[in-house]
Amino acid sequence: MPLQIEIVNNSHHALPSFATVLSAGMDLRAYLPESSIVLKPGERALIPTGLHIALPAGYEAQVRPRSGLAYKSGVTVLNSPGTIDADYRGDVGVILINHSDQTFEVQDGARIAQMVIAKYETVTWQEVAELPTSERGKGGFGSTGKA
């Protein structure tokens, strides 16, 4: 049975939905009833969606870029993935940035990002003097030597 999440839709757009049966993300749409927002090259803006959600404890909503928007227009989500915590009740906003050399207009109803609902674990820390060894050890970025 699918997880049921309470949502308030202050926009005039349909609720986020999965484009295909196996989609992980649901498209988020810009809610700009007054006027569009123009992003010049290098500019960023917080775009409202008009959506407010109440996630159950142990879940987060991740706001991620849309690959088509990034590829075709050079526009992406700035803090990606953005996290919406279970106790947040405000507007689901999306910070877009224009990485292209052309202006980009965000219009009301435009699909601007995707949202993935994910389960997470709450942890407690166990402080120790040293960590157990592993095959990788302290090897960092690129240390595995595999392409």
C-alpha positions, 0 to 999 in steps of 0.5 A: 500500500502506498504511503499516504501524505497529507498535502495542502495545494494552494496552487491551481495546478494538479498535485505532484504525480509519477509520470510512469509506473516506475518513476521515483520522482514526482514533478513539482510545478512553479506557482507564479500566479502574478507574473513569471520570473526571469533568471539571467545567466548566473542568477538564482531565485526561490520559486514557490510551488504552492504546496505544503506537506506533512511528512510522517516521522522518519521520512523526508522529501528530496527536491532534485533537478529535472534532467531535461531542464538541466540539459536543455536549458542549463537550469538546475536546483541549487542545493541539490538535493534539497531536504524537506524535513517532516516537521516543516509546514511551509511552502515547498520552494525550489531554488533554481539557478541559471547556469546557461549563457541565456536568460530563462523564464520560469512561467506559472505551471512550469515543471521545475524540479522533482520530489522524491519521498525517502525514508531515513534513519535516526541515529545516536553516536557511539564515540570510540578511540578508533574505527575498525579497519576496512579494505578501503581505509582512509582512501578518499576521492578517486582512491579506488582507482576504478574508472 
